[in-house]
Amino acid sequence: MKLYMRMVMFSVVLALFLMISACGGGGSPTLTAGSSTLGIGSDGDSLNFKPNALTVSAGQQVTITVKDNSSSLQHNWVLINGDVNVARKVATAGLTAGADKGYLISDPATIIAHSPLLSAGQTADVTFTAPAAGTYIFICTVPAHFPQMQGVLTVNEH
């Protein structure tokens, strides 16, 4: 019975996540062969990224311009190599790393790219080569911002 209830709860949470991710209309910003920069930022003082979905092509050189649009909160943008469990571990480890290290651990196996820790109104460019085709999670590792502040980078075949 416990397993059944866990499966039901998992299904409900997954369905809610998918519904929330689908909101926002207009689809995700997509890089084309001639472009190389996408913009993303915090959604004002709410703990959300806007947009919360981005699309690029595998192997493409990508620049993400990250802006902290809040009035007083700090944020960062961290692209995870792994699922939500890996993202949770990176966010938890960020607590130990602290603000001096931008709430980031140094782990190239789990972090594909990241911005520095940004204060209100600041902007930073993050340049990296898009990984293999698939779906990747991006998060903010500032304490208490994960799991609400996350999104998805879809990498299409080149």
C-alpha positions as a printed NumPy array, in Angstrom:
array([[  0.   ,   0.   ,   0.   ],
       [  2.862,   2.401,   0.838],
       [  4.447,   1.802,  -2.56 ],
       [  1.12 ,   2.505,  -4.29 ],
       [  0.703,   5.794,  -2.39 ],
       [  4.256,   6.831,  -3.247],
       [  3.621,   6.085,  -6.911],
       [  0.409,   8.151,  -6.826],
       [  2.171,  11.062,  -5.09 ],
       [  5.066,  10.894,  -7.552],
       [  2.617,  10.954, -10.472],
       [  0.785,  13.962,  -9.035],
       [  4.021,  15.89 ,  -8.401],
       [  5.317,  15.05 , -11.88 ],
       [  2.044,  16.14 , -13.485],
       [  2.126,  19.452, -11.562],
       [  5.75 ,  20.059, -12.57 ],
       [  4.936,  19.431, -16.22 ],
       [  1.9  ,  21.715, -16.077],
       [  3.894,  24.502, -14.426],
       [  6.759,  24.075, -16.888],
       [  4.341,  24.311, -19.798],
       [  2.976,  27.656, -18.588],
       [  4.362,  30.886, -19.896],
       [  3.219,  30.604, -23.49 ],
       [  5.244,  31.187, -26.564],
       [  7.574,  28.259, -26.051],
       [ 11.187,  28.451, -25.031],
       [ 13.726,  30.752, -26.603],
       [ 15.705,  28.809, -29.202],
       [ 19.102,  29.474, -30.684],
       [ 19.397,  29.151, -34.437],
       [ 22.55 ,  28.449, -36.44 ],
       [ 23.347,  32.166, -36.759],
       [ 22.783,  33.187, -33.165],
       [ 24.682,  32.415, -30.012],
       [ 23.149,  34.354, -27.13 ],
       [ 20.037,  33.775, -25.032],
       [ 18.8  ,  35.857, -22.124],
       [ 17.418,  34.628, -18.816],
       [ 16.8  ,  36.256, -15.478],
       [ 15.044,  36.075, -12.196],
       [ 11.347,  36.923, -12.435],
       [ 11.392,  40.045, -10.267],
       [ 11.346,  39.117,  -6.599],
       [  9.698,  35.735,  -7.137],
       [ 11.869,  32.642,  -6.987],
       [ 11.508,  31.777, -10.658],
       [ 13.546,  32.02 , -13.822],
       [ 12.029,  33.843, -16.757],
       [ 11.971,  32.121, -19.136],
       [ 12.15 ,  28.748, -17.423],
       [ 12.922,  26.823, -20.63 ],
       [ 15.666,  27.29 , -23.21 ],
       [ 16.556,  25.335, -26.364],
       [ 19.929,  25.015, -28.12 ],
       [ 21.693,  22.598, -30.489],
       [ 24.271,  20.03 , -29.378],
       [ 27.86 ,  21.194, -29.804],
       [ 26.805,  24.823, -30.304],
       [ 28.806,  27.589, -28.623],
       [ 26.232,  29.217, -26.334],
       [ 26.234,  32.414, -24.322],
       [ 23.533,  32.809, -21.697],
       [ 23.133,  36.363, -20.412],
       [ 21.872,  36.025, -16.84 ],
       [ 20.287,  38.997, -15.071],
       [ 19.221,  39.313, -11.455],
       [ 15.95 ,  41.24 , -11.844],
       [ 15.104,  41.218,  -8.143],
       [ 15.116,  44.27 ,  -5.905],
       [ 17.299,  42.716,  -3.187],
       [ 17.865,  38.956,  -3.632],
       [ 21.015,  37.273,  -4.873],
       [ 20.797,  34.615,  -7.595],
       [ 22.972,  32.431,  -9.788],
       [ 22.363,  30.182, -12.79 ],
       [ 23.794,  26.663, -12.691],
       [ 23.425,  24.097, -15.491],
       [ 23.386,  20.567, -14.066],
       [ 24.696,  17.402, -15.688],
       [ 22.169,  14.976, -14.218],
       [ 18.641,  14.627, -12.964],
       [ 16.775,  16.427, -10.186],
       [ 18.549,  14.291,  -7.556],
       [ 21.929,  15.55 ,  -8.806],
       [ 20.55 ,  19.108,  -8.823],
       [ 19.425,  18.682,  -5.213],
       [ 22.929,  17.475,  -4.221],
       [ 24.558,  20.438,  -5.961],
       [ 22.165,  22.869,  -4.243],
       [ 22.742,  21.235,  -0.844],
       [ 26.523,  21.29 ,  -1.312],
       [ 26.209,  24.972,  -2.191],
       [ 25.029,  25.652,   1.343],
       [ 28.331,  24.303,   2.65 ],
       [ 30.335,  26.225,   0.034],
       [ 28.771,  29.499,   1.194],
       [ 28.412,  32.935,  -0.329],
       [ 32.179,  33.464,  -0.701],
       [ 32.184,  30.638,  -3.255],
       [ 28.917,  31.744,  -4.869],
       [ 27.038,  28.82 ,  -3.253],
       [ 28.823,  26.546,  -5.72 ],
       [ 30.981,  23.496,  -5.386],
       [ 33.741,  22.793,  -7.871],
       [ 32.529,  19.628,  -9.577],
       [ 32.893,  19.474, -13.354],
       [ 31.121,  16.093, -13.387],
       [ 27.844,  17.632, -12.196],
       [ 28.076,  21.302, -13.224],
       [ 28.244,  22.041, -16.958],
       [ 28.232,  25.837, -16.685],
       [ 27.353,  28.515, -14.147],
       [ 27.138,  32.227, -13.566],
       [ 28.746,  33.994, -10.645],
       [ 26.585,  34.941,  -7.69 ],
       [ 24.682,  38.047,  -8.794],
       [ 23.224,  40.808,  -6.66 ],
       [ 20.095,  42.759,  -7.569],
       [ 20.443,  44.415, -10.977],
       [ 23.668,  42.643, -11.959],
       [ 24.195,  40.782, -15.24 ],
       [ 26.745,  38.145, -16.279],
       [ 27.441,  36.176, -19.453],
       [ 27.982,  32.425, -19.251],
       [ 29.605,  30.887, -22.335],
       [ 29.871,  27.132, -22.871],
       [ 29.583,  24.444, -25.518],
       [ 26.146,  22.827, -25.482],
       [ 26.357,  19.219, -24.282],
       [ 24.977,  16.133, -26.019],
       [ 21.318,  16.105, -27.05 ],
       [ 18.983,  15.695, -24.093],
       [ 17.247,  17.593, -21.34 ],
       [ 19.225,  19.363, -18.626],
       [ 18.09 ,  21.133, -15.457],
       [ 19.273,  24.595, -14.5  ],
       [ 18.894,  25.883, -10.951],
       [ 19.735,  28.666,  -8.548],
       [ 21.864,  27.362,  -5.654],
       [ 21.287,  30.297,  -3.296],
       [ 19.925,  28.826,  -0.033],
       [ 16.166,  28.143,  -0.126],
       [ 15.869,  28.964,  -3.847],
       [ 15.988,  25.338,  -5.037],
       [ 13.759,  23.483,  -5.941],
       [ 11.412,  26.333,  -6.846],
       [ 13.96 ,  28.227,  -8.906],
       [ 14.757,  25.848, -11.737],
       [ 14.163,  25.328, -15.41 ],
       [ 15.013,  23.116, -18.362],
       [ 17.573,  23.424, -21.146],
       [ 16.634,  21.237, -24.104],
       [ 19.568,  20.342, -26.333],
       [ 18.551,  19.166, -29.795],
       [ 20.672,  17.15 , -32.229],
       [ 22.837,  19.416, -34.362]])
